[in-house]
Amino acid sequence: MKLLLTSGGVTNPSIHAALERLLGKPVAECSALLIPTAQWGHPMCGPASVRGLVAAEPLWRHFSGLGWGSLGVLELTALPSIGAQRWVPWVEDADVLLVDGGDATYLCHWMRESGLADLLPSLAGKVWVGVSAGSMVLTPRIGNYFVEWAGAPDDRTLGVVDFSIFPHLDAFPTNTLAHAERWAADLGVPAYAIDEQTAIQVVDGTVEVLSEGNWTKLGS
């Protein structure tokens, strides 16, 4: 897949231009599937925030509210009960997966349980746009600092990319660069601390940081 890993979505012209390059056509001509699953695993999220995401309310104008040609919802917790013969064609027909934030370990669990994780290698032409946990789930580890789901066995995630992500840099009092440096010290992998104006693009193994804000590479 072609990856656009963000902290806060498609928040500026640089990230928007990158998204349309990856898609190969304007957002308004693209079919998107929205994955809200990570929200259910985080104590700060719930029915109201999922509704806002799905309804593309103003808070989500940089993500579900970008003006997609079509926008559907793919809830991963439902997939094991309906069978791959139904949901796999939905994914194959979409241009882009929009994967929202919440708890990355919960999202990782349901990506595996649903079968979506196993399907990813076959989706070479698709675009994955992650916000926060929707980006972090593709990394090897998120660090205990970001684990909020009580059912998480540890902080490991899918490892599709070989670096970790510290999102929302300077967006909260507990997300400063000093916090990010302490978080990165025990991960054992390279990491990026990124703010809401930054995205990490990964295509065919090539990593490129796109930013109109602040970011720092941490670790080796």
ChimeraX attribute file (.defattr): number of C-alpha atoms within 10 A of each C-alpha:
attribute: neighborCount
match mode: 1-to-1
recipient: residues
	/A:1	18
	/A:2	20
	/A:3	25
	/A:4	27
	/A:5	29
	/A:6	30
	/A:7	28
	/A:8	23
	/A:9	28
	/A:10	29
	/A:11	20
	/A:12	16
	/A:13	12
	/A:14	15
	/A:15	23
	/A:16	17
	/A:17	13
	/A:18	16
	/A:19	23
	/A:20	15
	/A:21	11
	/A:22	21
	/A:23	19
	/A:24	12
	/A:25	12
	/A:26	16
	/A:27	19
	/A:28	12
	/A:29	14
	/A:30	18
	/A:31	16
	/A:32	25
	/A:33	23
	/A:34	20
	/A:35	23
	/A:36	23
	/A:37	27
	/A:38	29
	/A:39	23
	/A:40	20
	/A:41	22
	/A:42	20
	/A:43	12
	/A:44	11
	/A:45	15
	/A:46	13
	/A:47	10
	/A:48	8
	/A:49	17
	/A:50	18
	/A:51	12
	/A:52	14
	/A:53	21
	/A:54	17
	/A:55	13
	/A:56	18
	/A:57	14
	/A:58	12
	/A:59	12
	/A:60	19
	/A:61	15
	/A:62	17
	/A:63	24
	/A:64	26
	/A:65	17
	/A:66	16
	/A:67	16
	/A:68	18
	/A:69	12
	/A:70	14
	/A:71	21
	/A:72	17
	/A:73	15
	/A:74	20
	/A:75	15
	/A:76	21
	/A:77	15
	/A:78	13
	/A:79	19
	/A:80	13
	/A:81	8
	/A:82	10
	/A:83	12
	/A:84	14
	/A:85	8
	/A:86	10
	/A:87	17
	/A:88	14
	/A:89	10
	/A:90	15
	/A:91	19
	/A:92	14
	/A:93	12
	/A:94	17
	/A:95	21
	/A:96	27
	/A:97	22
	/A:98	26
	/A:99	27
	/A:100	29
	/A:101	27
	/A:102	27
	/A:103	28
	/A:104	34
	/A:105	30
	/A:106	24
	/A:107	30
	/A:108	24
	/A:109	20
	/A:110	21
	/A:111	22
	/A:112	14
	/A:113	15
	/A:114	22
	/A:115	16
	/A:116	18
	/A:117	16
	/A:118	11
	/A:119	14
	/A:120	15
	/A:121	10
	/A:122	10
	/A:123	13
	/A:124	11
	/A:125	13
	/A:126	20
	/A:127	22
	/A:128	27
	/A:129	24
	/A:130	28
	/A:131	26
	/A:132	25
	/A:133	29
	/A:134	27
	/A:135	27
	/A:136	31
	/A:137	30
	/A:138	25
	/A:139	21
	/A:140	21
	/A:141	25
	/A:142	27
	/A:143	19
	/A:144	13
	/A:145	12
	/A:146	19
	/A:147	21
	/A:148	18
	/A:149	19
	/A:150	12
	/A:151	11
	/A:152	16
	/A:153	10
	/A:154	14
	/A:155	17
	/A:156	19
	/A:157	21
	/A:158	20
	/A:159	14
	/A:160	15
	/A:161	15
	/A:162	14
	/A:163	23
	/A:164	28
	/A:165	29
	/A:166	31
	/A:167	27
	/A:168	21
	/A:169	25
	/A:170	17
	/A:171	12
	/A:172	8
	/A:173	8
	/A:174	12
	/A:175	16
	/A:176	16
	/A:177	17
	/A:178	10
	/A:179	16
	/A:180	23
	/A:181	18
	/A:182	11
	/A:183	19
	/A:184	23
	/A:185	14
	/A:186	11
	/A:187	18
	/A:188	13
	/A:189	16
	/A:190	15
	/A:191	25
	/A:192	21
	/A:193	26
	/A:194	29
	/A:195	24
	/A:196	24
	/A:197	23
	/A:198	28
	/A:199	33
	/A:200	20
	/A:201	22
	/A:202	17
	/A:203	14
	/A:204	9
	/A:205	12
	/A:206	7
	/A:207	14
	/A:208	12
	/A:209	18
	/A:210	18
	/A:211	19
	/A:212	15
	/A:213	13
	/A:214	13
	/A:215	21
	/A:216	16
	/A:217	17
	/A:218	20
	/A:219	16
	/A:220	8
